[in-house]
Amino acid sequence: MPSFDIVSEIDRQEVDNALNQARKELVTRFDFKGSTASIEQPGKDKITLAAEDATRLKALVEIVVGKLAKRNVDLRNLDQGKPAVSSMGHARQEMTVKQGLEGAKAKEIIAAIKAQNFKVQNTLQDAQIRVTGKKRDDLQAVIAFLRSKDFGVALVFKNFRD
């Protein structure tokens, strides 16, 4: 029986490339000359931005988000934390790259598929949804339906098999 998987993931290599481009721009920008602003990646899915004040932090966020968008990284999977400004004026902000479908989003997607009465079966496996049907056309109709809806996360369709 034909099947495919629905996942929500971002290419980590593209994120690394975008952050490297943002660091290069940070060094060459006139408004950041002599600044201690930094872009760090302490974990696989965390990005930490630091600057002297809130305005420079805002400019730093714009640089990073712009570079991620140019590298075709879906910004719906980027969770921007609130900026933390200390009494000394230093500002920090953490961003988290979300990977996988969490339980509530997966159930919302499954409910939307069932509501359309497609002749397919859905199973939730870890952080992905497996959709199985008798006909390939049914699966392609499900993919077209999911692409037309916005669930607030990037949906990637993998392992389309006959």
C-alpha positions in Angstrom: 0.0 0.0 0.0 1.3 3.5 -0.8 2.3 5.7 2.1 4.2 8.8 3.0 5.4 10.5 6.2 4.6 14.0 7.4 7.4 15.6 9.4 8.4 19.1 10.5 12.1 19.6 10.3 14.6 22.2 9.2 17.9 21.5 7.5 20.5 22.1 10.2 23.2 22.8 7.6 21.2 25.7 6.1 20.8 27.1 9.6 24.6 26.9 10.2 25.2 28.5 6.8 22.8 31.4 7.6 24.4 32.0 11.0 27.9 32.1 9.4 26.7 34.6 6.8 25.1 36.7 9.7 28.4 36.6 11.6 30.3 37.8 8.5 27.8 40.7 8.0 28.1 41.5 11.7 31.8 42.1 11.3 31.4 44.3 8.3 28.5 46.5 9.4 29.3 50.0 10.3 26.8 50.3 13.2 28.4 47.2 14.9 32.0 48.6 14.7 33.7 48.2 18.1 30.7 46.3 19.4 30.7 43.1 21.4 27.6 41.8 19.7 27.7 38.0 19.1 25.8 35.2 17.5 26.4 31.8 19.3 25.0 28.4 18.8 25.4 26.6 22.2 23.3 23.5 21.1 22.0 22.0 17.9 18.7 23.7 18.2 19.5 26.9 20.1 20.8 30.3 18.9 21.9 32.9 21.4 22.2 36.6 20.4 23.9 39.1 22.6 24.5 42.9 22.2 25.2 46.0 24.3 21.7 47.4 24.1 18.2 46.6 22.9 18.5 48.5 19.7 21.6 46.7 18.6 19.9 43.4 19.6 16.9 44.2 17.5 19.2 44.9 14.5 21.0 41.6 15.2 17.7 39.7 15.2 16.8 41.3 11.9 20.2 40.2 10.4 19.8 36.6 11.6 16.1 36.3 10.5 16.9 37.8 7.1 19.8 35.4 6.5 17.6 32.4 7.6 14.9 33.6 5.2 17.3 33.9 2.3 18.5 30.4 2.9 14.9 29.1 2.6 14.7 28.1 6.3 11.0 28.1 7.3 10.6 30.8 10.0 7.5 29.1 11.4 9.8 26.6 13.1 11.9 29.4 14.7 10.8 30.2 18.2 12.0 33.7 19.2 12.3 34.1 22.9 11.7 37.5 24.6 14.8 39.7 24.8 16.3 40.0 28.3 17.8 43.4 29.0 19.9 43.7 32.2 20.2 46.7 34.4 23.6 47.4 32.8 22.0 47.6 29.4 23.3 44.4 28.0 20.7 42.5 26.0 20.3 38.8 25.2 17.8 36.8 23.2 17.5 33.1 22.6 16.0 31.5 19.6 15.0 27.8 19.3 14.8 25.8 16.1 11.8 23.4 16.5 12.2 20.0 15.0 9.5 17.4 14.8 5.7 17.5 15.3 4.7 17.9 18.9 1.6 16.1 20.1 -1.0 18.9 19.8 0.1 19.9 16.3 0.1 16.3 15.1 -3.4 15.7 16.5 -4.6 18.9 14.8 -3.2 17.7 11.4 -4.7 14.2 11.9 -8.1 15.7 12.7 -8.0 18.0 9.7 -7.2 15.0 7.4 -10.1 13.0 9.0 -12.5 15.9 8.6 -12.0 15.9 4.9 -13.0 12.2 4.6 -10.0 11.0 2.6 -9.8 7.3 2.2 -6.5 7.1 4.1 -5.2 5.9 7.5 -3.1 8.0 9.8 -0.7 6.8 12.5 1.4 9.0 14.8 4.9 7.7 15.2 7.3 9.6 17.4 7.5 13.1 15.8 6.0 12.2 12.5 2.7 11.1 10.9 2.5 8.1 8.6 -0.4 8.3 6.0 -1.3 5.1 4.2 -4.0 4.6 1.5 -5.0 2.2 -1.2 -4.5 4.7 -4.1 -1.7 7.0 -4.9 -4.2 9.7 -5.9 -5.7 9.7 -2.4 -2.3 10.4 -0.9 -1.6 13.2 -3.4 -4.9 14.7 -2.6 -4.0 14.7 1.1 -0.6 16.4 0.3 -2.4 19.1 -1.8 -4.9 19.6 1.1 -2.2 20.0 3.7 -0.2 22.4 1.5 -3.3 24.6 1.2 -3.7 24.9 5.0 -1.4 26.7 7.5 -0.8 24.7 10.7 1.9 27.1 12.0 4.8 24.7 11.4 6.7 23.7 8.3 5.4 20.5 6.9 7.7 18.2 4.9 6.5 15.1 3.0 9.0 12.3 2.9 9.2 8.6 2.0 6.4 8.6 -0.6 6.3 4.8 -1.4 4.2 2.6 -3.6 
